[in-house]
Amino acid sequence: MKDKFKSPEQSRVMLSLLMLPSNANFSGKIHGGYVLSLIDQIAFACASKHSGNYCVTASVDVVDFLAPIEVGEMLTLRASVNYVGTSSIVVGIRVDAENIQTGVTKHCNSSFLTMVAKDENGNTVPVPGLKISNETHVRRFARAIKRKEIKKNSADEIANANFSDDRYKKELNKYNVEINL
């Protein structure tokens, strides 16, 4: 590991692409799966740039589709390292679409992916720490810690729940489900 600490700016990646008809779904909007593929690619590039190693996707923590993307719009993805662990890196991605004729821009997606740095043998490797130099960096790092805590607590709660309990069956009656046991 060459650098002991790196700033988010040292690893930031931006990608802009024109959205083509071949990227559209049956309703004429850009396919969500195509956008997810681009998000995964830019997260890989950002995390690999930070770590100096090959990185793999460990989890997609949040993907919020906020607005549809139209054919002919310029899609811009911005990726930044928000948090680092020992070998993991949380990359925040913002996706905006611009109507290149009007100049109107809209925020279409926000995502957080956890990437893990690997060596040539597939073993995890330590990553540089994160050099925090402003309030935005502090907020992003702290939010990543909070999302990690919530995710762990949620997983523990689900693992420890007894879903065969009669109260859960009664609770399901509030939902669009038919129970035939």
Solvent accessible surface area in square Angstrom, and as a share of the most:
residue,aa,sasa,rsa
1,M,137,0.61
2,K,188,0.79
3,D,42,0.22
4,K,156,0.66
5,F,105,0.44
6,K,28,0.12
7,S,17,0.11
8,P,2,0.01
9,E,83,0.37
10,Q,87,0.39
11,S,0,0.00
12,R,97,0.35
13,V,32,0.18
14,M,122,0.55
15,L,57,0.28
16,S,55,0.35
17,L,54,0.27
18,L,80,0.40
19,M,1,0.01
20,L,88,0.44
21,P,95,0.60
22,S,98,0.63
23,N,25,0.13
24,A,31,0.24
25,N,53,0.27
26,F,223,0.93
27,S,85,0.55
28,G,37,0.35
29,K,69,0.29
30,I,10,0.05
31,H,93,0.41
32,G,26,0.25
33,G,34,0.33
34,Y,61,0.23
35,V,2,0.01
36,L,70,0.35
37,S,50,0.32
38,L,10,0.05
39,I,2,0.01
40,D,57,0.29
41,Q,103,0.46
42,I,4,0.02
43,A,0,0.00
44,F,77,0.32
45,A,38,0.30
46,C,0,0.00
47,A,0,0.00
48,S,21,0.14
49,K,104,0.44
50,H,0,0.00
51,S,7,0.04
52,G,64,0.62
53,N,48,0.25
54,Y,136,0.52
55,C,2,0.01
56,V,52,0.30
57,T,56,0.33
58,A,62,0.48
59,S,30,0.19
60,V,80,0.46
61,D,45,0.23
62,V,43,0.25
63,V,44,0.25
64,D,68,0.35
65,F,106,0.44
66,L,99,0.49
67,A,29,0.22
68,P,76,0.48
69,I,9,0.05
70,E,59,0.26
71,V,58,0.33
72,G,33,0.32
73,E,14,0.06
74,M,55,0.25
75,L,0,0.00
76,T,17,0.10
77,L,0,0.00
78,R,101,0.37
79,A,0,0.00
80,S,10,0.06
81,V,2,0.01
82,N,7,0.04
83,Y,26,0.10
84,V,16,0.09
85,G,28,0.27
86,T,111,0.65
87,S,22,0.14
88,S,24,0.16
89,I,0,0.00
90,V,8,0.05
91,V,0,0.00
92,G,10,0.09
93,I,7,0.03
94,R,107,0.39
95,V,0,0.00
96,D,13,0.07
97,A,0,0.00
98,E,64,0.29
99,N,50,0.25
100,I,95,0.48
101,Q,166,0.74
102,T,93,0.54
103,G,42,0.40
104,V,100,0.58
105,T,79,0.46
106,K,58,0.24
107,H,56,0.25
108,C,1,0.01
109,N,1,0.00
110,S,28,0.18
111,S,0,0.00
112,F,43,0.18
113,L,2,0.01
114,T,24,0.14
115,M,1,0.00
116,V,24,0.14
117,A,0,0.00
118,K,46,0.19
119,D,37,0.19
120,E,161,0.72
121,N,117,0.60
122,G,44,0.42
123,N,86,0.44
124,T,78,0.45
125,V,27,0.15
126,P,79,0.50
127,V,10,0.06
128,P,3,0.02
129,G,18,0.17
130,L,18,0.09
131,K,104,0.44
132,I,69,0.35
133,S,86,0.56
134,N,67,0.35
135,E,139,0.62
136,T,46,0.27
137,H,6,0.03
138,V,72,0.41
139,R,102,0.37
140,R,78,0.29
141,F,45,0.19
142,A,53,0.41
143,R,138,0.50
144,A,3,0.02
145,I,70,0.36
146,K,112,0.47
147,R,56,0.21
148,K,106,0.45
149,E,82,0.37
150,I,102,0.52
151,K,101,0.43
152,K,129,0.55
153,N,96,0.49
154,S,50,0.32
155,A,59,0.45
156,D,58,0.30
157,E,129,0.58
158,I,107,0.54
159,A,84,0.65
160,N,127,0.65
161,A,30,0.24
162,N,88,0.45
163,F,115,0.48
164,S,79,0.51
165,D,46,0.24
166,D,90,0.47
167,R,156,0.57
168,Y,60,0.23
169,K,68,0.29
170,K,142,0.60
171,E,72,0.32
172,L,78,0.39
173,N,111,0.57
174,K,152,0.64
175,Y,138,0.53
176,N,164,0.84
177,V,78,0.45
178,E,137,0.61
179,I,63,0.32
180,N,122,0.62
181,L,174,0.87
